[in-house]
Amino acid sequence: MIPGPGETLTSTDYHTAGEPFRIVDAGPMEGRTVLDRRTWAQQHLDDVRQFLINEPRGHADMYGGFVVPPDDGDGDLGVVFFHKDGFSTACGHGTIALVAWAVDEGVIDVPDGADLLEVVVDVPSGRLHTVARIEDGQAVSVRFRNVPAYMGATGIEVNTSFGPIEADVSFGGASYASVAIDDLPLSVTAGHIGDLVTLGREVKAALAGHGSLVHPTDDRLSGCYGTILHETPGAEPLHQRNVTIFADGQVDRSPCGSGTSARLALLYHHGVIGVGDAFHNEGIAGGVFVGRIESVTYDGSVVTTVEGSAHRHATSTFMLDPSDALGLGFQLR
């Protein structure tokens, strides 16, 4: 609930490769699964989302998650993800941060002398098996095995203000459009961020309603979540640099965890990478996720792992002055 007079709401803030993740316990939510609780949160906690994301407490590129119980006794944690424009179905960088928080804060017991710890996390798109690498009782990296990723469509022609481009669509817990920018007058650097946001928005808008974005079993997972704009600096091991423009022009500072899985599905489809090969995916802030394909399913989907590191940088205590005319806050873009 939004804090009333004299009340506060506390978050623990991590970043994963530069991308923020605000961790909050918002109390009980209705629903049998995390996906159900996401639906409930959309209906009942949108004001809390705005309170935590909007300026002056947040910013247009803030991200976070409500900690919830897992779907059943075989899980350790659940999380409902949120951002500037709503509640997402998947978030790799958030999963990495959540597991790091659970280890660092003692939410999950770490056996004495353990250097690896398995943690099962339920997210709206499904169950993720993660492994935290432990040093001195802290999580120095987290690897998660994602839900199966698959190619949706390739070679979709899109007219943009930068000229005609081709987009590929794939799913990695959410659906993304991938666009190679090696031949465009753009690079994945801060100096081009305005143009990258423009292009990402144009591609997402152009693909709205495309058949490849319909999830085969649950329409709540349908739709284009974002556009991955990527370039390739190196081949051995495969090294790409990307920026993911998601929601309504939100910029992912990290390499994007679910997007890394979506990229692996396309790279495998195009014969660029094989099972077990390392994929070094670099984000616009310079952080790197290492992705791999563990196996290929009977229908051609790929089971991927993504590994990265998260770091705590703040504990924040929020309040709302009842006389504050800004109320839940504002967004400038």
N, C-alpha and C positions, 0 to 999 in steps of 0.2 A: 504494500500500500504506500501511497505518497505520504511522506512524513507530515504529521500535523504539528501544531504549536508545541514546542518543547521536545519533539521527537526527531530522530535521526535515522538515516539509512547508510549502512557501511558497505563499501566494496573493497576488494583486493584487486589491484591492477597489475597485470602482467603485459609484456609485449613478446611476441614471437617474431623474430627477424624484423623487428621494427613495427609490426602491426599490433595495435592495442587490443587487449581483451580484458574487460571489466567483469569480475566475478561477483555475483550477488546471490544471496539467499532471500527470495521474495516471499517465502512461506509456501504452504501447501497449494497444489494445483490439482484440479480435477482431471481424470483421465486414466485409462489403464496403461497406456504406453506413453513414451516421450512424444511421439507424433501427436497423440491425442492431447497431451498437455500443451503442446505448441498451439493447437487449435483453440484451446481454452484461454491461453495467454493472449492470443490475438484478440479475443473477445473481451477479456477482463483486465489485462495488464498493459494495454497499450499506453496508458498514461504514465505508468512506471517506466516503460521503455523510453518515452519521450523525456521524462525527467532526468534519466541517466545519460541519455545520448545528446540532447540538445545543449547548445551554449546557454549559459556560461559554464555549466558543469562538464560538458563534453564538446564535441565538434562534429562537423559533417562526415568525418571518416572514422568516428568512434565505433567500436564493436564490443559486444559483451555476451554474457550468458547467465541465465538463471539456473542455479544448481537444483536438480530435482532427483527423486529416487530413480533407480534403474527400472527397466520393464519387469524384471522378475529377480528371483534370488540368485541367479547365475551372473548378474551384473554387479558392478561396484558403484558406479555413478551414472547419473543421467544429466543432460544439459539441454536447455532450450535457448537457442542462439537468437540474438537480436542485433539490429543495426539501425542506421538512420531512417530507413524506409520500411522497416517491419521485422519479421521473424524468418530467418533462413532455415533451410532443411539440412544443411551440412556446413561444417566449418573446420577445416583441418588445422589451421593455426590455433583456433580456439580449443580444439581437442588437445593439442600439444600443451597449451597453457594450462588447461584444466587439470591434466594429469600431473604436470609439474607442481601446481598449487596443492593438489591432494597429497603429494609426497612431501613437499616442503612444510606443509602445515600439519602433518600428522593425521590427516583425514583417512589416509590409507596406511596401515601399519607396514613398516619396512623391517623385515627380520634382520637381526644383528649380522653384520658381515655381508649382506646381500649386495651384489653389484648389478643385478637385473631384477626388475619387478614387473609382473604381469598385472595389468589393470584393465578391466572390461568396462567400456563406456557406451551407454546407449544414447544415440542422437536421433533426431527426427527421421533421418534417412535409413537408420538401421543400427545394428550392433557393431562396435569397433573393438577389436582386440589390440591392446597397446602394450608396449614394453618400454619401461623407463630404465635408463642407464643411471646407476646410482654411484655417487662419490661422496664420501663423508656425510651420508644420510640425505643428500640433496639430489634432485633430478637434474643431470647435466644434459640429457637429451631424451626425447620421446619418439618412439617409432609406432605408428598405428597401421594396422591392416584395414583397408577401407572396404566398403561394400563394393561389389563387382562394378567395374567401369566398362563402358562400351561406346563404340562409335555409332553416331546417329545418322550423319550424312556428311558428304564431302563435296567440295567444289561448288558451293552455293554462291552464285553471283550476286553481289550487293553493290549498288551505286552509292557512293559517298562523296562528301565534299573534297576528298583527297583523290578522287577518281574511282573507277571500278575496281573492286577487290573480290577475292574468293574467301569464303568462310567455311570452316569445317565445324560440325557440331558433335559434341560427345558429352557423356554423363560420367560424373565421378562422385555422386552423392547429390549433385545438382547439375543441371545442364549448362554448358558453356559453348559459346562460339569462339573458335580459335582463328586468328588472322596473323599470317606472317608479314612482318613489316620491313624485312631486309631490303626490299626494293622500293620502299616508300621514303619520302624525305623526313623520316622520323627515327628516333631512337628511344630506347627505354631509359630515359634520363629525366631528372627533375626539370631541365630546361624545356622539355617538350610536353610537360604534364598537361597543359591546357589543350593542346591538340590531341593528345592521347585520350583524354576524357571525351572530347568531341567525337572522335572516331569510335570509341567504345559505345557511346550512346547511340550513334547512328546505326551501327551494326545491330545492336540489340533491338532497336525500334524496327528495323527493316525485317528482322526475323520473327517478330511477334506473330504467333499463330502458325508458324511453320510446323508441319507434321512431325519432323524429327525431334521436336521438343516435347512431345506427348509421352509421359511415362507409361510403360506398358501395363502396370498393375495398380498404381495409385496416383490419381490426378493431382493430389496435393503436392506431388513431386514434379509436376509438369512446369513448362515455361523456361525461358532463357534467364538464368540468374545473372550472367555477366559475360563480358567479352574479354578474352585473353589475347593480348597483343604481344607477340614474341619475336625474338631474333636469335640467331645461332652464332655465338662467338667461337665454339670449338666442337670437335667431333669425338675425341678419344680421351676420356670418356665423354659422352654426349653432354654438352653444356649449352643451355639456352638461358636467355634472360627475358623476363616477361613482366608486364604489369597487367593485373586484372582489374577491369572497370566493372563494378557490379552494382546491383540495386539501381538507383538513379544517379549515376555518375560518381559513386563512391570509389575511392582509390585504395586498393590493397597494397600496403607497403611490403608485405611478405611475398614469397613466391606463390602463395595460395595453395593450401593443402589439398582440398578437393579438386581444385583446378589442376594440380600436378597429376592426380590420378586421371582426370579427364584427358590431359595431354598424353599420358602414357598409353591410353587406349588408342589415340590417333597415331602416335609414333609406332606402335605395334602394327596397326592396320596398314600403315605405309611402308612397313618393312625396315624402319630406321633403327629399331631397338628390339632385342630379343629377351626372352625370359632370363632373369637374373642380372641383366646388364644394369649398370648404374646410370641414372639420369640426374645430372646436377642442374637443378632449376633455381635460378637466381632472381630475386625480387628487385624492385626499383631502389630499395634502401640498401641493397648489397648483401642481404642475408641469403643463405642457400638452404634449400631442402634437397635431400637425396631420396629419389624415388626409384623403385624397382618393381618389375612385374614378377610376382611369385609363381603364378600359374595361369593357365588359360582354361576357361570353363567349356562345357560341351557346346554352348551356343556362341562361342567366340568372344565372350566378355573376358576381361582380364582382372585378376585379383592382384592388387597393388599394395605396396607399403610405402609410407612417406615418413621421413625422419627429420626432425629439426629441434631447436632449443628455444626455451622460453625463460624469461627473467622477470622477477618481481621488481617493480619500480615505485609502487605507492600503495598506501592504505588510505582510502578516502572516506570521510564522514560527511554526508550531505544533509542539508536541512532546507526547508522552504519557509521563508518569512511570509506569514499570511498577508502582509501588506505589500509584498513584492508584485508590482504590476506585470512583470515578465512571466510570472507563474511557472509553467512547465518549461519555459525557455523558448529558444528560437533557432532557426537555421538561416544562414545567409546564402546558401546554395543547396 
